[in-house]
Amino acid sequence: AAKNGPVNLLVLGGSQGARTINNAIIALLPYLREKGVHLLHQTGATEFESVKAAYAEAKFTEVELYPFVERV
């Protein structure tokens, strides 16, 4: 974690590139947990349920997960 608090990471996936981005983040979850990273993750509408299940399986709870974010 950073000296002044947790690290926040914004992940924006949508349309055709969403699956690749989402899979990369899912693969990094053990590392991100170890480093104390908090995620705000936009999955894209079609990827939302599968990504949500992957976070649950990884027991990664430091995430705000959305299919689409209009305003951050």
Secondary structure, 3 states (H helix, E strand, C coil): CECCECEEEEEECCHHHHHHHHHHHHHHHHHHHHCCEEEEEECCHHHHHHHHHHHHHHCCCCEEEECCCCCC
